């Protein structure tokens, strides 16, 4: 359904196919973010990685994300900014989950591709993944077409994250009813949804108003005493 793929551990595998068999020019691959380097010395950008196609909400592929399988390097790499791919505008999975979001009038925001995929398999369908650390105005404007209620899945340490606070503020300014839920220290949505789908559904249904969450977080991280003498 989500069209996952694989980039083999080759330096010029994609180039040989697209240039040699499909007639594209190497410079076109460079502009599309599929190769890196200089003229005459290009190499494939994605090598030995699990590939997630990144689509706009209409289903057009605009870029790719690659998760490392072997060796060293960043865990994830994404297509660089291009004429059609803009990280701040994209929400992973929206082209597939938008109908569920619209019918439930609610969207659940998670951080990674596997968080979304495992949630979908567990039966929680109204979910999207952000490509970055916080929501942007462009992403919120797009989501507003489909729903009025927004639920954030936050890491334990996100209460002190300025970028995340800004995302919450922008969501409220955009007219969303914002709720938050937090997972236990050892779990992310991917792990919980795979190991215990029913528990994932319960966590989602237990979301609390954002200001209750922020107040509890402030008390927790400041370690304030229960009484003041």
Secondary structure, DSSP 4 states (H G I P E B T S, - for coil): ----EEE-S-SSHHHIIIIIIT---HHHHHHTTSEESSTT--EES--SEEEEEEE-TTS-EEEEEEEE-SSSS-SEEEPPP-SS--GGG-EETHHHHHHHHHHHTEEEEESSHHHHHHHHHHT--SEEEESSSS--HHHHHHHTTT-SEEEEEE-GGGGG-HHHHHHHHHHHHTT-EEEEEE--TT--HHHHHHH-HHHHHHHHHT-EEHHHHHHHHHHHHHT--S---
